[in-house]
Amino acid sequence: MVQQYDYLVIGSGIAGMSFALKVAGCNSRVALVCKSALEEANTYLAQGGVASVTNLAVDNFEKHINDTMIAGDWLSDGAAVEKVVRDAPEQIQFLIDHGVCFDKNENGDFDLHREGGHSEFRILHHADNTGAEIQTSLVEQVRSNPYIDIYDHHLAVEIITQHHLGRTVTRRSKDITCYGAYILDEDHDTIDTFLARVTLMATGGVGAVYTTTTNPLIATGDGIAMVYRAKGTVEDMEFIQFHPTALYHPGDRPSFLITEAMRGYGAVLRDIEGREFMHKYDERLSLAPRDIVARAIDSEMKASGSDHVYLDVTHKDAGQTRRHFPNIYEKCLSLGIDITRDYIPVAPAAHYLCGGIKVDLNGESSIKRLYAVGECSCTGLHGGNRLASNSLIEAVVYADAAARHAQLHIDDYELRTDVPEWNDEGTAHPEEMVLITQSMKEVNQIMGYYVGIVRSDLRLQRAWSRLDILNQETERLFKVSKPSRPLCELRNMINVAYLIMRQAMARKESRGLHYTVDYPHK
């Protein structure tokens, strides 16, 4: 089947839905493709909030810019930082106009939180489930928009370029152009051809390549892998942010996140013996940036041989704690932990990718007519490490930039109608699904053991050699198989893991989130 649209949006988090709402209209039809349901996205799991300068009595853009640059270890792109910080208030209003409710205090002002790395209270939030509030509000808007067609349970397999028209495309090709994507309809087991004037990649992060992650397990790096295979530019993949405080409960995957806002509220990290330890690592104590806190926790766990440390909020007012963090309170209570009286066991977990598909200030990738927004993109905002709560605002600011740029140029683009349909003649579904599931587990183990919080040349080389075998096996399987979601996800996970390793091996220094024992000093 062939579908034709003005805009093809692949991904349904805050980035994809914001873009879709901004470009949909009487002259523009949008296809919104998501491989599960609209509600299942990284956005939904975000607890902390959205960073924006709103209290001008004490805060300003310069402070937010400086905090972002410091957190990014001065690797952030100054123009991208300036853009996101200064455009943030306008896009906060966009969210509010589309039904998002941020908490306010008794005076009617935003009830602002402070998180690690921020010099001021500037985090807008909705209790401790801000992402869920944003996701459900935007889903309602998208579902009621007559110009947006939603395709649940559809998985993008490849983006369509000149390669599919018989032309050789290499990384040196200057005019690679995206004409849409081949999309797997899981319900009907078919590969459909979606043609579009403009395509937006908003597929989220890569957390599922690690065993321990706060991401939904759909975060297999699909968009990044597709763009890489299409010879697009991908950068900064070595910068994987491990959230310091995921709830330690063996067997949970994904791990439940204990928001950084809890440390901003006053929670204190303690070792397995109940002793504070952050003073040994940073003068900002528990409010140090995430990379520092995650490495500190990792160091304490290795020193003691324990699987976790503790987060202590028992010294705070119990009523306020329950009111500020109702979901965390209920989750922990379901496991027999009363956070107003008991320490919370926590450990680091893969959380956020600071790199991805390289884009310019308009959100446009190195491939023409292809934009990337949200966690799958590399705008340059985060540099070596993301400042807490900068991700959601980055997604909506760049969704706006991409929408504006695409609308200016869409009339210049024609649908490419000579694209061949997907050819799976001579292929069949794999007889043994265990081959795929076992390979996924091996990818998780390789990344966890060798490409985690602390790295070395030896570990990375060992990961490389083991992953190379998996890659060869999977590519052989893909060539003789009908595409399925598990097989496509495995292929994407391997591509993404390779990029993380390769770019980690190329960085001969410890910087931001990339820490290696072979180059421990800057």
Beta strands, then each sheet from edge to edge (+ up, - down):
strand 1: 2-10
strand 2: 30-33
strand 3: 50-51
strand 4: 123-124
strand 5: 148-151
strand 6: 154-160
strand 7: 180-185
strand 8: 190-201
strand 9: 234-235
strand 10: 240-247
strand 11: 268-270
strand 12: 309-312
strand 13: 344-353
strand 14: 356-358
strand 15: 370-372
strand 16: 377-378
strand 17: 454-455
strand 18: 515-516
sheet 1: 5+ 2+ 1+ 8+ 7- 6+
sheet 2: 5+ 2+ 1+ 8+ 15+
sheet 3: 3+ 4-
sheet 4: 9+ 14- 16-
sheet 5: 10+ 13- 12+ 11-
sheet 6: 17+ 18+
end
